[in-house]
Amino acid sequence: MSNKITIFKGDSRTITITITNSDDTAFNLTGYTMLMTAKENKTDADPGIFQNTATISSPLTGIGSIAISKTDTAQTVGEYFYDVQVSDGTNVFTVVSDIFSIQQDITT
């Protein structure tokens, strides 16, 4: 399953991530933070091209929303790597990792 994100240069968007347990029930995000990082190369130092913390408005539903701003997408047109991690300060795990594609816009 592809989790590729495609966005036009200079656009903004909110990405919603839903985390479930192995039995498809909602993962309880109480006490967790969620962080999205995008990089040109996987081995680049954090924060890469951007690193944004999610808003977790209802932890019991396992849903976080990550705001991507026009500044975040003002990068050179191309494909980058991204992942989303959750952490409770002790445990860290990656919930999604794929390609973050910035396409050339037509209207500037």
Biotite code that builds the C-alpha atoms (Angstrom):
import biotite.structure as struc

atoms = struc.array([
    struc.Atom([0.000, 0.000, 0.000], chain_id="A", res_id=1, res_name="MET", atom_name="CA", element="C"),
    struc.Atom([1.407, 3.346, -1.033], chain_id="A", res_id=2, res_name="SER", atom_name="CA", element="C"),
    struc.Atom([1.420, 6.238, 1.406], chain_id="A", res_id=3, res_name="ASN", atom_name="CA", element="C"),
    struc.Atom([3.019, 8.637, -1.059], chain_id="A", res_id=4, res_name="LYS", atom_name="CA", element="C"),
    struc.Atom([2.097, 12.273, -0.448], chain_id="A", res_id=5, res_name="ILE", atom_name="CA", element="C"),
    struc.Atom([1.956, 14.542, -3.497], chain_id="A", res_id=6, res_name="THR", atom_name="CA", element="C"),
    struc.Atom([1.628, 18.288, -3.054], chain_id="A", res_id=7, res_name="ILE", atom_name="CA", element="C"),
    struc.Atom([2.257, 21.318, -5.257], chain_id="A", res_id=8, res_name="PHE", atom_name="CA", element="C"),
    struc.Atom([5.151, 23.675, -4.547], chain_id="A", res_id=9, res_name="LYS", atom_name="CA", element="C"),
    struc.Atom([4.077, 26.411, -2.110], chain_id="A", res_id=10, res_name="GLY", atom_name="CA", element="C"),
    struc.Atom([0.781, 24.732, -1.159], chain_id="A", res_id=11, res_name="ASP", atom_name="CA", element="C"),
    struc.Atom([-0.338, 23.884, 2.372], chain_id="A", res_id=12, res_name="SER", atom_name="CA", element="C"),
    struc.Atom([-2.288, 20.865, 3.561], chain_id="A", res_id=13, res_name="ARG", atom_name="CA", element="C"),
    struc.Atom([-3.256, 19.008, 6.703], chain_id="A", res_id=14, res_name="THR", atom_name="CA", element="C"),
    struc.Atom([-2.425, 15.309, 6.717], chain_id="A", res_id=15, res_name="ILE", atom_name="CA", element="C"),
    struc.Atom([-4.482, 13.091, 9.021], chain_id="A", res_id=16, res_name="THR", atom_name="CA", element="C"),
    struc.Atom([-2.842, 9.926, 10.347], chain_id="A", res_id=17, res_name="ILE", atom_name="CA", element="C"),
    struc.Atom([-4.903, 7.179, 11.989], chain_id="A", res_id=18, res_name="THR", atom_name="CA", element="C"),
    struc.Atom([-2.995, 4.619, 14.052], chain_id="A", res_id=19, res_name="ILE", atom_name="CA", element="C"),
    struc.Atom([-4.498, 1.244, 14.833], chain_id="A", res_id=20, res_name="THR", atom_name="CA", element="C"),
    struc.Atom([-3.422, -1.773, 16.804], chain_id="A", res_id=21, res_name="ASN", atom_name="CA", element="C"),
    struc.Atom([-2.855, -5.129, 15.093], chain_id="A", res_id=22, res_name="SER", atom_name="CA", element="C"),
    struc.Atom([-6.527, -6.022, 15.739], chain_id="A", res_id=23, res_name="ASP", atom_name="CA", element="C"),
    struc.Atom([-7.658, -2.824, 13.906], chain_id="A", res_id=24, res_name="ASP", atom_name="CA", element="C"),
    struc.Atom([-8.794, -1.080, 17.097], chain_id="A", res_id=25, res_name="THR", atom_name="CA", element="C"),
    struc.Atom([-7.731, 2.530, 17.661], chain_id="A", res_id=26, res_name="ALA", atom_name="CA", element="C"),
    struc.Atom([-4.281, 2.990, 19.209], chain_id="A", res_id=27, res_name="PHE", atom_name="CA", element="C"),
    struc.Atom([-4.530, 5.093, 22.365], chain_id="A", res_id=28, res_name="ASN", atom_name="CA", element="C"),
    struc.Atom([-2.259, 8.110, 21.829], chain_id="A", res_id=29, res_name="LEU", atom_name="CA", element="C"),
    struc.Atom([-2.615, 9.390, 25.394], chain_id="A", res_id=30, res_name="THR", atom_name="CA", element="C"),
    struc.Atom([0.849, 10.530, 26.499], chain_id="A", res_id=31, res_name="GLY", atom_name="CA", element="C"),
    struc.Atom([2.306, 10.230, 22.994], chain_id="A", res_id=32, res_name="TYR", atom_name="CA", element="C"),
    struc.Atom([3.598, 12.812, 20.552], chain_id="A", res_id=33, res_name="THR", atom_name="CA", element="C"),
    struc.Atom([3.514, 12.360, 16.777], chain_id="A", res_id=34, res_name="MET", atom_name="CA", element="C"),
    struc.Atom([6.212, 13.825, 14.522], chain_id="A", res_id=35, res_name="LEU", atom_name="CA", element="C"),
    struc.Atom([6.512, 13.994, 10.726], chain_id="A", res_id=36, res_name="MET", atom_name="CA", element="C"),
    struc.Atom([9.958, 14.471, 9.179], chain_id="A", res_id=37, res_name="THR", atom_name="CA", element="C"),
    struc.Atom([10.769, 14.982, 5.485], chain_id="A", res_id=38, res_name="ALA", atom_name="CA", element="C"),
    struc.Atom([14.327, 14.777, 4.127], chain_id="A", res_id=39, res_name="LYS", atom_name="CA", element="C"),
    struc.Atom([16.160, 14.874, 0.833], chain_id="A", res_id=40, res_name="GLU", atom_name="CA", element="C"),
    struc.Atom([18.255, 11.883, 1.914], chain_id="A", res_id=41, res_name="ASN", atom_name="CA", element="C"),
    struc.Atom([17.232, 9.392, 4.583], chain_id="A", res_id=42, res_name="LYS", atom_name="CA", element="C"),
    struc.Atom([20.540, 9.922, 6.405], chain_id="A", res_id=43, res_name="THR", atom_name="CA", element="C"),
    struc.Atom([20.314, 13.752, 6.547], chain_id="A", res_id=44, res_name="ASP", atom_name="CA", element="C"),
    struc.Atom([20.309, 15.252, 10.035], chain_id="A", res_id=45, res_name="ALA", atom_name="CA", element="C"),
    struc.Atom([16.994, 16.267, 11.589], chain_id="A", res_id=46, res_name="ASP", atom_name="CA", element="C"),
    struc.Atom([14.998, 18.358, 10.879], chain_id="A", res_id=47, res_name="PRO", atom_name="CA", element="C"),
    struc.Atom([15.642, 17.710, 7.163], chain_id="A", res_id=48, res_name="GLY", atom_name="CA", element="C"),
    struc.Atom([13.505, 19.897, 4.890], chain_id="A", res_id=49, res_name="ILE", atom_name="CA", element="C"),
    struc.Atom([10.862, 20.098, 7.617], chain_id="A", res_id=50, res_name="PHE", atom_name="CA", element="C"),
    struc.Atom([9.789, 18.458, 10.845], chain_id="A", res_id=51, res_name="GLN", atom_name="CA", element="C"),
    struc.Atom([6.296, 19.062, 12.218], chain_id="A", res_id=52, res_name="ASN", atom_name="CA", element="C"),
    struc.Atom([4.552, 17.901, 15.365], chain_id="A", res_id=53, res_name="THR", atom_name="CA", element="C"),
    struc.Atom([0.996, 16.623, 15.019], chain_id="A", res_id=54, res_name="ALA", atom_name="CA", element="C"),
    struc.Atom([-2.025, 17.893, 16.866], chain_id="A", res_id=55, res_name="THR", atom_name="CA", element="C"),
    struc.Atom([-3.646, 15.011, 18.741], chain_id="A", res_id=56, res_name="ILE", atom_name="CA", element="C"),
    struc.Atom([-7.098, 16.337, 19.576], chain_id="A", res_id=57, res_name="SER", atom_name="CA", element="C"),
    struc.Atom([-8.673, 13.018, 20.571], chain_id="A", res_id=58, res_name="SER", atom_name="CA", element="C"),
    struc.Atom([-6.009, 10.566, 21.725], chain_id="A", res_id=59, res_name="PRO", atom_name="CA", element="C"),
    struc.Atom([-8.441, 7.675, 22.247], chain_id="A", res_id=60, res_name="LEU", atom_name="CA", element="C"),
    struc.Atom([-9.246, 7.578, 18.516], chain_id="A", res_id=61, res_name="THR", atom_name="CA", element="C"),
    struc.Atom([-5.593, 7.186, 17.452], chain_id="A", res_id=62, res_name="GLY", atom_name="CA", element="C"),
    struc.Atom([-5.830, 10.194, 15.144], chain_id="A", res_id=63, res_name="ILE", atom_name="CA", element="C"),
    struc.Atom([-3.290, 12.966, 14.688], chain_id="A", res_id=64, res_name="GLY", atom_name="CA", element="C"),
    struc.Atom([-3.289, 15.865, 12.234], chain_id="A", res_id=65, res_name="SER", atom_name="CA", element="C"),
    struc.Atom([-0.080, 17.278, 10.811], chain_id="A", res_id=66, res_name="ILE", atom_name="CA", element="C"),
    struc.Atom([-0.156, 20.751, 9.272], chain_id="A", res_id=67, res_name="ALA", atom_name="CA", element="C"),
    struc.Atom([2.147, 21.179, 6.273], chain_id="A", res_id=68, res_name="ILE", atom_name="CA", element="C"),
    struc.Atom([2.707, 24.857, 5.499], chain_id="A", res_id=69, res_name="SER", atom_name="CA", element="C"),
    struc.Atom([3.560, 26.649, 2.258], chain_id="A", res_id=70, res_name="LYS", atom_name="CA", element="C"),
    struc.Atom([7.036, 27.217, 3.723], chain_id="A", res_id=71, res_name="THR", atom_name="CA", element="C"),
    struc.Atom([7.439, 23.439, 4.101], chain_id="A", res_id=72, res_name="ASP", atom_name="CA", element="C"),
    struc.Atom([6.622, 22.919, 0.411], chain_id="A", res_id=73, res_name="THR", atom_name="CA", element="C"),
    struc.Atom([8.727, 25.817, -0.907], chain_id="A", res_id=74, res_name="ALA", atom_name="CA", element="C"),
    struc.Atom([11.520, 23.296, -1.558], chain_id="A", res_id=75, res_name="GLN", atom_name="CA", element="C"),
    struc.Atom([12.962, 22.352, -4.933], chain_id="A", res_id=76, res_name="THR", atom_name="CA", element="C"),
    struc.Atom([10.488, 20.328, -6.994], chain_id="A", res_id=77, res_name="VAL", atom_name="CA", element="C"),
    struc.Atom([11.279, 16.634, -6.553], chain_id="A", res_id=78, res_name="GLY", atom_name="CA", element="C"),
    struc.Atom([10.793, 13.579, -4.413], chain_id="A", res_id=79, res_name="GLU", atom_name="CA", element="C"),
    struc.Atom([11.820, 13.396, -0.784], chain_id="A", res_id=80, res_name="TYR", atom_name="CA", element="C"),
    struc.Atom([11.540, 10.803, 1.967], chain_id="A", res_id=81, res_name="PHE", atom_name="CA", element="C"),
    struc.Atom([9.210, 11.169, 4.939], chain_id="A", res_id=82, res_name="TYR", atom_name="CA", element="C"),
    struc.Atom([8.166, 9.262, 8.000], chain_id="A", res_id=83, res_name="ASP", atom_name="CA", element="C"),
    struc.Atom([5.810, 9.708, 10.911], chain_id="A", res_id=84, res_name="VAL", atom_name="CA", element="C"),
    struc.Atom([6.870, 8.534, 14.352], chain_id="A", res_id=85, res_name="GLN", atom_name="CA", element="C"),
    struc.Atom([5.061, 8.379, 17.659], chain_id="A", res_id=86, res_name="VAL", atom_name="CA", element="C"),
    struc.Atom([6.811, 8.499, 21.012], chain_id="A", res_id=87, res_name="SER", atom_name="CA", element="C"),
    struc.Atom([5.892, 8.454, 24.675], chain_id="A", res_id=88, res_name="ASP", atom_name="CA", element="C"),
    struc.Atom([9.393, 9.558, 25.712], chain_id="A", res_id=89, res_name="GLY", atom_name="CA", element="C"),
    struc.Atom([10.571, 5.975, 26.177], chain_id="A", res_id=90, res_name="THR", atom_name="CA", element="C"),
    struc.Atom([9.169, 4.062, 23.221], chain_id="A", res_id=91, res_name="ASN", atom_name="CA", element="C"),
    struc.Atom([9.479, 5.338, 19.651], chain_id="A", res_id=92, res_name="VAL", atom_name="CA", element="C"),
    struc.Atom([7.992, 3.684, 16.592], chain_id="A", res_id=93, res_name="PHE", atom_name="CA", element="C"),
    struc.Atom([7.488, 4.609, 12.962], chain_id="A", res_id=94, res_name="THR", atom_name="CA", element="C"),
    struc.Atom([3.881, 4.354, 11.787], chain_id="A", res_id=95, res_name="VAL", atom_name="CA", element="C"),
    struc.Atom([4.356, 5.321, 8.134], chain_id="A", res_id=96, res_name="VAL", atom_name="CA", element="C"),
    struc.Atom([7.264, 5.962, 5.770], chain_id="A", res_id=97, res_name="SER", atom_name="CA", element="C"),
    struc.Atom([7.148, 6.743, 2.055], chain_id="A", res_id=98, res_name="ASP", atom_name="CA", element="C"),
    struc.Atom([7.785, 9.419, -0.579], chain_id="A", res_id=99, res_name="ILE", atom_name="CA", element="C"),
    struc.Atom([6.882, 13.107, -0.208], chain_id="A", res_id=100, res_name="PHE", atom_name="CA", element="C"),
    struc.Atom([6.604, 14.528, -3.736], chain_id="A", res_id=101, res_name="SER", atom_name="CA", element="C"),
    struc.Atom([6.623, 18.266, -4.440], chain_id="A", res_id=102, res_name="ILE", atom_name="CA", element="C"),
    struc.Atom([5.217, 19.002, -7.901], chain_id="A", res_id=103, res_name="GLN", atom_name="CA", element="C"),
    struc.Atom([5.674, 22.205, -9.889], chain_id="A", res_id=104, res_name="GLN", atom_name="CA", element="C"),
    struc.Atom([2.695, 24.521, -9.538], chain_id="A", res_id=105, res_name="ASP", atom_name="CA", element="C"),
    struc.Atom([1.272, 26.399, -12.501], chain_id="A", res_id=106, res_name="ILE", atom_name="CA", element="C"),
    struc.Atom([-0.293, 29.413, -10.777], chain_id="A", res_id=107, res_name="THR", atom_name="CA", element="C"),
    struc.Atom([2.228, 31.211, -8.577], chain_id="A", res_id=108, res_name="THR", atom_name="CA", element="C"),
])
